[in-house]
C-alpha cells in the first residue's frame, strides 16, 4: 500500500491544531531493498505495509515524539524545504493511514492491548518476540478443541500423497571437513556461562559448536512405508524432521579456509559450497548482512546462517500456522549456538535483520523452498 499526499491541506483542518499527534509505536521503518529513496513502513498492530517516499519517511521520523499537528507540519516544511501546504498534506495522508495517530487512537482497545503486550514481554527481555507475537497472534489456525483426531487424519493423508523422505540435502561438493564425534565431553562446562569472552574463534571450537548444534544424536526408524528415519539433535524439532539447515560464512578462523560451508548432518561434516567466498569488506556483503555484521560489539570472524527447508516442516505442520514451528526450531538452535560459544569464552550475537534474498543468493538456495530465518555472528 502506498501513502500519497495531495497538495491540499483541507484534510489536516479536520483535527484541531492543538491536538497532539505522534508516530504509532508499532511502526517499523526500513529502507526498501534495491530502491533508493524509498522506505517500507510495517504496522505490526494492523499488519499492513506501506511504501513511503523520502518526504513521508522523514515526517514519520519527525513524529517520533508527540507534538501539535500544526507544529509537526511546520517543522516538516522547514526540514524538507517544501511549502507548508505540501507538508500539511503529507501529515494528513500519514494520519489517514494511521502511521501518525492522535490521542483518540491511543485510547482504542487494540492500541492499548499492544502496549500491554510490549510492557509485559519487555520485562522479560522479549521485545523482538513481542513484535512477532503482535504481527502473527491471530493468524487463522486449526481448531484442536475437540482433540487431535484432525491432526492424525491429516498426517495419514500426507502419507497417501507422497513419501516422507526429505531429511538431508544432497552434498554440494566432495570437499569436506569432518566434525568431531558427538559426546557429552565436547560441551564446555558449564554450558551457557560467560567465560570472560577472552578467546577468538578457531577451528576446534567452530567444529565443536557446529557438531553439537546441528549434528544428529540418534535416528529412529519410521513405521511408514518408504519414510526416512526420524532424527534427534540436541535441540528439539516438531515431528523430528529438523527443517533447519546451517551454513557457515568463515571469514577469519584459524585453521579453516575462508569460504561458505554447509553443516551437513547426514555426513557429519562441513561441506564446502561451490560459491564465491564471502568478502566481509565488500559493500554487497555489508548490505546483505546489515544486522549481523554491524550490531555485534566484537570483530565478526564467522557467521552461522540458519535457514528452513519449508517442505520438510510441512510434513508435520501443513496448516496456516506452520511458520511458528519453523521459528521455534531455529530459535532453539540459535540459543544452543550462543550458549556453546559463550561457554568457550567466544562472543556470539543472534540477528534477525539480514537481507533474506541476498543471503539466499549467496549460498545458492531458492528462497521459496528454503529461506533465511536467522544469523548468528561469532567472534
N, C-alpha and C positions, 0 to 999 in steps of 0.2 A: 504494500500500500504506500503510495506517495503522499507527501504533505505538500499542498500547493497553496500559496497565499496570493490573493488578488491585491491590486493596488488600492482598493477601497478600504477605508478604516471603519466602515459602518459597523462591522461585526464587533469591533472592540468597544463600541459605545453601549452595548447591551449590559455590560457589567460596570458597576460604579468604579470610578477611577481609584477610590481609596481602598478597594478590596485587595487583599494580599493574594498573590499568586506565586507559584513555585513549580519547579520540575517535579514530576512524580518520582518518589524514591524507588519505584520499581522499574524505572527505565534504565537500560544498559546501552550505552552508545559506543559503537565500534566502527572503524573505517570499513568501507565497502571494499572487499578484496578486488584488486585489479582495476579499480575505477578511482582516479584521482579526484579529490574534491567532493566525494560523496560518502555518506555515512549511513549506517543502519542503526535504528533505534528499536530495540526489543522491549516490549512491555510485558514483564513477567506476570503481572496481575491479570491482564486480559488476553495474554498470549497472541498479541498482534505485533507485526513488524512493519516498520516504516522506512522508506528510502528518503533521506534528507540531503538537501544541498548544503553547501558550506554556511550559508546565512542561517538556515534553520538549526543546524548543529551548534553554531555559535550562540544563538538565542537560548537553546536548551542548556548550554553550559552556564550562561549568564544567569539563568533562572535556578541555579543550584542552591541559592539561598533565597528565602522569602523576601518579596518587596511588592510595593504597589504596582499594579499592572501598567499604569502610565509611566512610572519611573523605569520599569523594565523596558518599555518601548523606547523611551528617551535614551537610555543607556545603550540599547542595541543600535539605535540610529547613529549615535556618536562612535561606537566601537567599529561598526561596519562601514561607516561613511555613506549611508543611504538616507533618502528623505524620510522624515518622520512617518509619512503615510505608509511607506513600504515596511518599516519596522513594525508599525501597529498591525498591518495586515499579516505579517509573519507570526506575531504573537497570537493573533486571533485564530489563525489556522492551527497553530500548535495547541491552543486551548480546545478547539473543536475536536482534535484527535486525542484529547486527554493526555497529551505529553506534558503540557503545563496545566496545572489544576488550581482551583481556588479552594477556599475553606469549606464550602459545601461538599466538595468531592472528598475532602479528608474525613468528613463525618459519615460517609457511607459505610455500611456494614462490611462490604468486601474489602475496602481500603483498610479499615481498622483490623479486620481479620489478618490481612497480610502483614501489617505492622506487628501484630501479636506473634505471628509465626517467626518473624525476624527476631523479635525480642527474646522469645524463649529459646530459639535454636542458637542464637549468638552467644547466649550464656554458656553454652557447651562448646563454643568454638566451631559451630557448624554453619557458618554463613553460606558457603557455596552449596552445601546440601539444602539449606533453606531455599535458596534461589531455584534449585532444581525442583524441589517439592512444590513451590508456587506454580512453576511452569507446567507441571505434569500431574498434579494431585488428583484431578477428577477426570482424567482421560478414561474413556469407557473400557471396562474390563468384563471378564466372565463372572457370572453370578455363581459362587460356590456355596451359597447359603443353604442349599439342600443336599450338601455332601459333595464328595469328589467323584461321583459317578461320571459326571460330564468330562472330567479330566481323563479317566480311564478310557472312556469311549473315544475321545479324541486321539489318544495315543495309539489305540488299536487301529483307528482309521489311517493314521500316518503310516503304520507298518504295512497296511494294504496298498498304500500309494507308492511306496518305494522302499529301498533298502537303506537302513541307517548305518552307513559305513564310513562316514566322514569324521575322522579323529585327527589325522595329521595331514599336513600339506606335503606335496612332493618336494624333495630336496632341490634347491635352486642350483646347486653345483656339487662337485665332488670335493671341493676344498673345505675341510672341516677341522675343528679344534675340539677334541673330546672334553667333556665335562667330568668333574670328579664324581666318583660313585657316591650315591646318596647314603648318608649315615648321620645319626644324631650328633656325632662328634664334629661334623662340619660346621655346625651353627656356632656363632660366637656366643659366649655365655657371660652375663645374662643377655638374652636377646632383647633388643629394643632399648637398651640403656645407652645414654650418650657417653661414649668412651673418651671424650675430650676433643674429638674431631682434629686429631693431630696428624693423621696419615693421609697420604694420597692413594687413590685407587690404583692398584696394579693387577697383574694377571691373575694371581691366585685368588684374590678377593672377588674379582669380577666373575671368574668362572664359578666360584662357590655360590655367589649370590644368584647367578643365572640357574645353577643346578637346583638350589633349594627353592627358588621361587617358581620355576617353570618346569622342573623335571618331573617325571612320572614316578610316584612312590610305589604303586601297585596297579594291577589290572584285574578286572573281574569279568568272566565270560558272560555274555548276554544270552538269554534263553530264546531270543527272537531269531528266527532263521535268517542267516546272512548278515546279521547285525555285527558291527565291530565291538570289541571288548569295551567295557566301561573303564574309565581311568580315575585315578586318585592322585591329586597333587597335595602339597602342604596347605593349599588354600582350597576351600570348598567350591563346588560348581553344581548348578542345578542340573539334575539328570546325569551327572558325571560325564558330560560330553566336552567340557572345557573349551568354549569358543574363543578364549583369549589366546592370542599369539604375541610373542615378544621379539622385537628387533633391536639390535644394539648398534648405535652410531658411535663407533670407537674413534675418539678424537685425539686423545693423548694419554694412553695407558701403557705403562712399561710392560714389554713382553708381548703385546698384541699389536699387529699391524693395523694402522688406521683403515677404516672401511665400514661397510654395512654387513651385519651378521644376523642370521635368523636363529633364534634359540629353538632348536628342533627337539621336541620332547620325545618323539619316537626313536630318533637316533642318539639321543642324549649327547648332543654336540652342538657347537656353533657352526652353522653352515654359511660360508661366505656368499653374499649376494652378488650376482654379476651386474652390478650397477656402479656408477662413479662413486668414489669415496667421498664422504661428507667434507666440505670445506668450511670450517667454522668462521673463516674471515670473509667469506663471500656475502654480498648483500642479499642474495637469494636465501642462503641458509639462515641468516638472521631474521629475514622477513617471515620465513616459514615457521621457524622455532622461536617465535616472538615472545612466548611466555617462558619456556623452559630454559632459555639462554640469557634472558635479561633480568629475571626476577630473583634467581638464586644469589645469595651473598657469598659466593665462592666461585673459583675457576672451574667451569664445567669440563670434565675430562671424558665423559661418556653420557649418552642419552639412551634410555630404555624406552622404546616406543611400544605401547600396548594397543593392539587392535582387537577387533572382534570379528570372527567369521560368522556372519548372521545366519546362514543356513544351518550351521551346526547347532546354534542355540535354539532355532525354531523347531527342531525336532522335539524338544521338550516343552517349549513355551510358544506354541503357534497361536498367539492371541494378541489383542491390541496392546497389552502392557508388557510384552516380552522385552521391551527395551530396558525395563527396570532391572531384570536379572542380568543383562549384559553389563550394566554399570556396577552392580554389586560384585560380579565376577572380577572385573578389572580392579575395582576398589580393594578387594581382598589382596590381590597380588601386589598392587602398588604399595599397600601398607606393609606387606611382608618384605618387599624390597627395601623400603625405608627403614624398617626396624633392623633388618640384617645389616644394612650399610652402617647405621649408627652403632650397632654392636661392634663393628670392626673399627669404629672411630672415623668413618668416612661420611662426609656430609651428603645429604640426599634432599631432593626437593621435587615433590609431585606437582605437575602442572596440567591444566585443562584448557589452556587458551591458545594452543598452537594451531596453525592453519591446516585443516584436515586435508584438503585437496592437494596441497603442496607436499605434505608428508607422504601421502599415499602415492603420489607420483614419484617421489624419490626412491621409495622401496619397491615400486613396481607392482602395486596391488590395485584392483578395481574397487573404488570406493563404494559401489553398490553391493558388492559381495563381501567385502572386508574393509572395515573402516577404522580410522583412528579414534580411540576413546581418550587416552591419557598418555602423558610422557613423564618419566621420572629422570631428573638430572642427577648425576653422580659426580662428586668432585675428587 
